[in-house]
Amino acid sequence: MNDLERRMRLARSRLYFVTDPVSEELLEAALRGGVDIVQLRAKDLSEDDLVAAADPFRRACERHGALFILNDRPDLVERCGADGVHVGQGDTGVDEARRIIGDDRLVGLSTHSREQMQETGSADYIGVGTIFATPTKPDNEAAGIELLRLARYAARLPWFAIGGIDQTNVAEVVAHGANGVAVVRAIRDAAEPEAAARALRAELPLTDAVVTDGTVCIPQIDWLRSTNGQAAPHVHAEHADVFFLLEGTLEFRAGDGTVRLPAGSCLAAPPLLVHGFRNPVEEDAHYLNLHVPGGWSRAPKGTSDTQGVERGQASVRPFLTAPGDGDRLSKPHRLAVIRVDLPEVALVDTYVDDGFEGPEYHVHLRHADCFHVLEGTLEFTLETGRVRAEAGTSVVVPPGVPHRFTPASPRARYLNVHAPGMGFLDYVRAADQGEKRPFDQYAVSLP
């Protein structure tokens, strides 16, 4: 794999198998069952013995397109043919590991607190634990589910919950926000490793693009399609809550004011903004409700970041646009109207005609790219082929999934949501002026 291929694979990874040297037969079974990453942990082996032990790991991972990671030996990554190295808090420093292995391979870091999750240096992903007590790390105190709640919003990189996770508790771990899980005994000691891996993988968040007229929940965004909902005034401590009204009317409490909004309106509540809503009329109200980052809708009752109005901050203001309102970015065949511009999420209301060529086939590594077709038709090119999205259809593209789109009707209008925002709007503004600005977008070859 090259640099981009490794990072694309990491973005879509959910199941991470950590193990000491085991048979190639066991590795094959685990990989057939859906393991995305395999880490070889063998601290007591000599250099030559570790290189020899790594060979079947490398071969098996190559056959299945999985990532092969070496534990705490950045100096041997090249000799072992590994895709990267994982270090702990007391091991080789992240930036030193990066210097040794270079920029084209991956560095993972173990973390145990909010501070460590946010001080990751040049790491590409993090492990979060120990969640439950485990004999493989007897000296590590189990932090419990609370650590997952922290990571759900504190982590800025792909992350894997680790520590005592198996089939009996993986659903609970995912409900509390885990992007993925790392396991040892749940696969290594299973009577049927392939079945064990497959059962774990089935519980984890999806990694493929979804074309739907309903709801999709991935770590980056809860994309909810709703009708006639209501909520008493409240705040979300750590995530943004966005509403786009498709049909009907909704009345909002937003900060210290109340506003009634018609179809085509958009309201974004940043973290700590007091907000609530209801349908004040008999006509049905249909709307998109986006929670960014995701995880709110899956959280067990009483464990989300939803809190009372007393936690609200008067200085936080809503991002509100009426139909047609918003800064305009125009170029031939495309008009983009900015409806939401927050660090957590960018939402653009876009009008195109059939002269709009759309972006090149590309991939995002750190954020989700989502669409809702309001008028006309868009045609998407995905790994699985081409698919047309008619008016009323949503397309949710997780990180690591290549895609492109073009209009498939004389005119089309669609919402484009980037979660998190990742500087997308600054990138578009610069591109419209003929300037290049770094952004989480990478061209890939068409399949």
Solvent accessible surface area in square Angstrom, and as a share of the most:
residue,aa,sasa,rsa
1,M,93,0.41
2,N,83,0.42
3,D,59,0.30
4,L,42,0.21
5,E,83,0.37
6,R,18,0.07
7,R,43,0.16
8,M,33,0.15
9,R,58,0.21
10,L,7,0.04
11,A,11,0.08
12,R,42,0.15
13,S,3,0.02
14,R,9,0.03
15,L,0,0.00
16,Y,4,0.02
17,F,0,0.00
18,V,2,0.01
19,T,2,0.01
20,D,61,0.32
21,P,62,0.39
22,V,32,0.18
23,S,64,0.41
24,E,52,0.23
25,E,140,0.63
26,L,32,0.16
27,L,1,0.01
28,E,32,0.15
29,A,11,0.08
30,A,0,0.00
31,L,10,0.05
32,R,122,0.44
33,G,2,0.02
34,G,23,0.22
35,V,5,0.03
36,D,5,0.02
37,I,1,0.00
38,V,0,0.00
39,Q,5,0.02
40,L,1,0.00
41,R,52,0.19
42,A,16,0.12
43,K,120,0.51
44,D,147,0.76
45,L,61,0.31
46,S,62,0.40
47,E,80,0.36
48,D,96,0.50
49,D,79,0.41
50,L,4,0.02
51,V,33,0.19
52,A,68,0.53
53,A,21,0.16
54,A,0,0.00
55,D,49,0.25
56,P,29,0.18
57,F,2,0.01
58,R,64,0.23
59,R,86,0.32
60,A,1,0.00
61,C,3,0.02
62,E,114,0.51
63,R,136,0.50
64,H,67,0.30
65,G,30,0.29
66,A,3,0.02
67,L,0,0.00
68,F,2,0.01
69,I,1,0.00
70,L,0,0.00
71,N,15,0.08
72,D,29,0.15
73,R,65,0.24
74,P,9,0.05
75,D,73,0.38
76,L,4,0.02
77,V,2,0.01
78,E,125,0.56
79,R,131,0.48
80,C,5,0.03
81,G,30,0.29
82,A,1,0.00
83,D,15,0.08
84,G,0,0.00
85,V,0,0.00
86,H,16,0.07
87,V,0,0.00
88,G,15,0.15
89,Q,86,0.38
90,G,81,0.78
91,D,49,0.25
92,T,41,0.24
93,G,43,0.42
94,V,17,0.10
95,D,89,0.46
96,E,72,0.32
97,A,0,0.00
98,R,28,0.10
99,R,170,0.62
100,I,68,0.34
101,I,18,0.09
102,G,26,0.25
103,D,107,0.56
104,D,62,0.32
105,R,35,0.13
106,L,0,0.00
107,V,0,0.00
108,G,0,0.00
109,L,10,0.05
110,S,27,0.17
111,T,0,0.00
112,H,79,0.35
113,S,36,0.23
114,R,71,0.26
115,E,106,0.48
116,Q,53,0.23
117,M,2,0.01
118,Q,86,0.38
119,E,131,0.59
120,T,19,0.11
121,G,62,0.59
122,S,40,0.26
123,A,9,0.07
124,D,22,0.11
125,Y,2,0.01
126,I,0,0.00
127,G,9,0.09
128,V,0,0.00
129,G,3,0.03
130,T,10,0.06
131,I,1,0.00
132,F,48,0.20
133,A,80,0.62
134,T,15,0.09
135,P,91,0.57
136,T,44,0.26
137,K,78,0.33
138,P,106,0.67
139,D,139,0.72
140,N,59,0.30
141,E,159,0.71
142,A,43,0.33
143,A,52,0.41
144,G,21,0.20
145,I,25,0.13
146,E,89,0.40
147,L,9,0.05
148,L,0,0.00
149,R,75,0.27
150,L,51,0.25
151,A,0,0.00
152,R,17,0.06
153,Y,9,0.03
154,A,0,0.00
155,A,15,0.12
156,R,150,0.55
157,L,23,0.11
158,P,28,0.17
159,W,9,0.03
160,F,4,0.02
161,A,0,0.00
162,I,46,0.23
163,G,6,0.06
164,G,17,0.16
165,I,7,0.04
166,D,47,0.24
167,Q,87,0.38
168,T,125,0.73
169,N,25,0.13
170,V,1,0.00
171,A,56,0.43
172,E,81,0.36
173,V,0,0.00
174,V,15,0.08
175,A,24,0.19
176,H,9,0.04
177,G,4,0.04
178,A,0,0.00
179,N,21,0.11
180,G,0,0.00
181,V,0,0.00
182,A,5,0.04
183,V,3,0.02
184,V,19,0.11
185,R,90,0.33
186,A,21,0.16
187,I,0,0.00
188,R,65,0.24
189,D,87,0.45
190,A,28,0.22
191,A,106,0.82
192,E,118,0.53
193,P,24,0.15
194,E,49,0.22
195,A,51,0.39
196,A,23,0.18
197,A,0,0.00
198,R,124,0.45
199,A,41,0.32
200,L,2,0.01
201,R,57,0.21
202,A,85,0.66
203,E,69,0.31
204,L,14,0.07
205,P,12,0.08
206,L,68,0.34
207,T,15,0.09
208,D,82,0.43
209,A,24,0.19
210,V,38,0.22
211,V,59,0.34
212,T,27,0.16
213,D,106,0.55
214,G,23,0.22
215,T,73,0.43
216,V,7,0.04
217,C,35,0.21
218,I,0,0.00
219,P,13,0.08
220,Q,29,0.13
221,I,0,0.00
222,D,0,0.00
223,W,0,0.00
224,L,24,0.12
225,R,79,0.29
226,S,32,0.21
227,T,66,0.38
228,N,63,0.32
229,G,23,0.22
230,Q,141,0.63
231,A,35,0.27
232,A,78,0.61
233,P,59,0.37
234,H,24,0.11
235,V,0,0.00
236,H,3,0.01
237,A,18,0.14
238,E,60,0.27
239,H,0,0.00
240,A,0,0.00
241,D,3,0.02
242,V,0,0.00
243,F,4,0.02
244,F,3,0.01
245,L,5,0.02
246,L,32,0.16
247,E,99,0.45
248,G,11,0.11
249,T,25,0.14
250,L,0,0.00
251,E,32,0.14
252,F,3,0.01
253,R,91,0.33
254,A,10,0.08
255,G,13,0.12
256,D,121,0.63
257,G,33,0.32
258,T,93,0.54
259,V,44,0.25
260,R,130,0.48
261,L,11,0.06
262,P,70,0.44
263,A,43,0.33
264,G,13,0.12
265,S,1,0.01
266,C,0,0.00
267,L,1,0.00
268,A,0,0.00
269,A,1,0.01
270,P,19,0.12
271,P,30,0.19
272,L,28,0.14
273,L,2,0.01
274,V,18,0.10
275,H,1,0.01
276,G,2,0.02
277,F,24,0.10
278,R,112,0.41
279,N,32,0.16
280,P,29,0.18
281,V,61,0.35
282,E,177,0.80
283,E,108,0.48
284,D,70,0.36
285,A,0,0.00
286,H,59,0.26
287,Y,4,0.02
288,L,1,0.01
289,N,12,0.06
290,L,1,0.00
291,H,2,0.01
292,V,2,0.01
293,P,37,0.23
294,G,2,0.02
295,G,0,0.00
296,W,76,0.27
297,S,48,0.31
298,R,60,0.22
299,A,16,0.13
300,P,52,0.33
301,K,206,0.87
302,G,80,0.77
303,T,22,0.13
304,S,34,0.22
305,D,11,0.06
306,T,55,0.32
307,Q,64,0.28
308,G,31,0.30
309,V,69,0.40
310,E,140,0.63
311,R,108,0.40
312,G,24,0.23
313,Q,90,0.40
314,A,97,0.75
315,S,94,0.60
316,V,28,0.16
317,R,131,0.48
318,P,34,0.22
319,F,63,0.26
320,L,75,0.37
321,T,13,0.08
322,A,42,0.33
323,P,63,0.40
324,G,29,0.28
325,D,71,0.37
326,G,28,0.27
327,D,94,0.49
328,R,136,0.50
329,L,26,0.13
330,S,81,0.52
331,K,88,0.37
332,P,108,0.68
333,H,94,0.42
334,R,27,0.10
335,L,51,0.25
336,A,4,0.03
337,V,2,0.01
338,I,7,0.04
339,R,0,0.00
340,V,0,0.00
341,D,59,0.30
342,L,26,0.13
343,P,113,0.71
344,E,38,0.17
345,V,0,0.00
346,A,2,0.02
347,L,0,0.00
348,V,7,0.04
349,D,1,0.01
350,T,6,0.03
351,Y,77,0.29
352,V,6,0.03
353,D,34,0.18
354,D,100,0.52
355,G,33,0.32
356,F,28,0.12
357,E,139,0.62
358,G,19,0.19
359,P,35,0.22
360,E,99,0.44
361,Y,11,0.04
362,H,3,0.02
363,V,0,0.00
364,H,3,0.01
365,L,18,0.09
366,R,107,0.39
367,H,0,0.00
368,A,0,0.00
369,D,4,0.02
370,C,0,0.00
371,F,0,0.00
372,H,3,0.01
373,V,0,0.00
374,L,35,0.17
375,E,92,0.41
376,G,29,0.28
377,T,13,0.08
378,L,0,0.00
379,E,35,0.16
380,F,0,0.00
381,T,18,0.11
382,L,12,0.06
383,E,83,0.37
384,T,134,0.78
385,G,35,0.33
386,R,184,0.67
387,V,48,0.28
388,R,141,0.52
389,A,0,0.00
390,E,95,0.43
391,A,57,0.44
392,G,25,0.24
393,T,24,0.14
394,S,1,0.00
395,V,0,0.00
396,V,0,0.00
397,V,2,0.01
398,P,3,0.02
399,P,6,0.03
400,G,0,0.00
401,V,3,0.02
402,P,7,0.05
403,H,1,0.00
404,R,60,0.22
405,F,14,0.06
406,T,30,0.18
407,P,17,0.11
408,A,30,0.23
409,S,23,0.15
410,P,99,0.63
411,R,178,0.65
412,A,5,0.04
413,R,38,0.14
414,Y,6,0.02
415,L,0,0.00
416,N,12,0.06
417,V,0,0.00
418,H,4,0.02
419,A,0,0.00
420,P,46,0.29
421,G,4,0.04
422,M,72,0.32
423,G,43,0.42
424,F,23,0.10
425,L,5,0.03
426,D,62,0.32
427,Y,56,0.21
428,V,17,0.10
429,R,78,0.28
430,A,7,0.06
431,A,50,0.39
432,D,40,0.21
433,Q,138,0.61
434,G,71,0.69
435,E,102,0.46
436,K,204,0.87
437,R,120,0.44
438,P,129,0.81
439,F,26,0.11
440,D,9,0.05
441,Q,42,0.19
442,Y,89,0.34
443,A,60,0.47
444,V,31,0.18
445,S,104,0.67
446,L,112,0.56
447,P,119,0.75
